[in-house]
Amino acid sequence: MSANESYARAAQDIEVLTGRRVGHSTQQRLVHRQDLCPTTAQNPVAELSVDGGKVRLRTPRGKSCEWRDYKAIKLHQQLIGASFRDSPTLIDWANKQPLADTVSCLGDGHDGVWNIVAEIGTTAQRREILDWYHLMENLAKVNSSSAQLVELEELLWEGKADTAMAQLEESTDDHAEQFMAYLQKHRHRLVNYGDYWWRGETIGSGEIEAGIKQIAARVKLTGAQWEPENVPQVLNHRCAYLNGAFSLPYTTAAAVA
């Protein structure tokens, strides 16, 4: 219950449901004593996405709040994992999964995302794809006519990034130059989105964005602040809950092991 709500609320609900009192401090100690075994996907992982979220660290009274990043990987339609200041452990978790021969790895334009992706699987195994919706957000910043923006969108949808960049070369708009640099940086991640979409493959990182929101539903509760050393276990606890690791079959198997 404490993986889904505050320790204080979990203590209240447990007392209502069972008649037994387990205080919020005990709830917290119990969580941090647990050895939460990493969850393994049941099916080959053909798609995954990477993104980051924010967690509020505890600061002395009177000090401004301090928000820090954590990273998460979503194995599409299966599991989610997250880490705080420990990308190697998150990468190791992903690499221990049953990865398919070809794994589509989706993300936005942030270097931190692609630094993680670069360590997953092998070069031949990975197929890096820039999130279509992030691509469109950046295109929308270009100061151009509606007609040209539509044309550029159509070119990018068909994977014709070079043609799109050639058209942008004629523009003197600073945003157009920035967008060209963005396209050049991610050129190898720009695919034929339309073709992928028609084949039923994922072209956006919506799964990880939804996963980050699910994690945030626990770690960003109103007023929640965390000691830095406690954040990794809090993330593990929440991910274990989201992955269904506390179901009876999992518990029984862990006990037998």
C-alpha positions, 0 to 999 in steps of 0.5 A, spaced: 500 500 500 505 504 501 508 503 494 501 507 492 500 512 497 504 516 502 506 512 508 502 516 513 496 514 509 498 507 508 498 506 515 491 509 516 488 504 511 491 498 513 488 499 520 482 500 517 482 494 513 486 489 518 484 493 525 492 493 526 496 499 527 503 499 523 505 506 523 508 510 518 515 510 520 515 503 521 512 503 513 518 506 511 523 502 515 519 496 512 520 498 505 527 500 506 529 493 508 526 489 503 530 486 497 526 488 491 528 483 486 528 486 479 523 484 475 524 480 468 519 481 462 515 475 460 516 476 452 521 478 448 522 486 448 522 489 441 520 496 443 523 500 449 523 508 450 527 512 455 525 518 459 527 522 465 522 525 471 523 529 477 524 528 484 524 533 490 529 532 495 529 534 502 532 541 504 533 544 511 527 548 513 527 555 510 531 553 504 528 553 497 526 546 494 531 542 490 528 538 484 533 532 481 532 528 475 532 520 475 531 516 469 526 511 467 526 505 461 519 502 459 519 496 456 513 497 452 507 493 454 511 490 459 515 493 465 518 499 467 525 501 471 527 507 474 534 509 477 537 515 481 544 517 479 545 510 477 544 509 470 549 503 470 544 499 474 538 501 470 542 499 463 544 493 466 537 491 468 535 493 461 540 488 458 538 482 462 531 482 459 530 478 453 531 483 448 529 481 441 533 481 435 531 488 433 529 493 438 526 499 437 529 505 442 525 511 442 526 518 446 526 525 445 532 529 443 536 530 450 543 527 450 542 523 457 536 519 454 541 517 448 547 516 452 543 510 456 540 508 449 547 507 447 549 502 452 542 497 451 543 491 446 548 491 441 549 496 435 546 492 430 541 490 435 538 497 436 534 501 432 534 508 435 528 512 433 527 520 435 520 521 438 515 523 432 511 528 437 518 531 440 520 532 432 513 536 431 514 540 437 521 543 434 518 544 427 513 548 430 518 553 433 520 555 426 518 561 423 515 560 416 508 559 412 503 554 414 504 551 407 511 550 408 510 547 415 505 542 412 510 541 407 516 540 412 511 535 416 510 531 410 517 530 408 519 528 415 513 523 416 516 520 409 523 520 412 525 525 407 530 529 412 535 531 407 530 534 402 527 537 409 534 540 410 535 543 403 528 547 404 530 550 410 537 552 408 534 558 404 531 560 410 534 566 414 530 565 421 534 563 427 529 558 429 530 554 422 537 554 423 536 551 430 531 546 427 536 544 421 542 543 427 537 538 431 535 534 424 543 533 423 544 531 430 539 526 430 539 524 422 540 517 423 534 517 428 529 520 423 526 514 420 520 513 415 515 514 420 509 513 416 511 506 414 512 505 421 506 507 423 502 503 417 506 497 420 503 498 427 510 500 430 511 505 435 513 512 433 512 516 439 515 515 446 508 516 450 509 509 454 515 512 458 511 518 458 505 515 461 510 511 466 513 517 468 506 520 470 505 513 474 511 514 478 510 521 479 503 519 482 507 516 488 514 520 488 511 527 487 505 527 492 503 534 495 509 536 500 513 529 498 520 530 500 526 525 500 532 524 503 537 523 497 539 516 499 532 513 500 530 515 493 533 509 489 529 504 494 523 509 493 523 508 485 524 501 486 518 500 490 514 504 486 516 500 479 515 493 483 508 495 484 507 498 477 510 491 474 505 487 479 511 484 483 507 484 489 502 479 486 501 472 489 505 468 484 511 473 484 511 472 492 510 465 492 516 464 487 520 469 491 519 465 497 521 458 494 527 461 491 
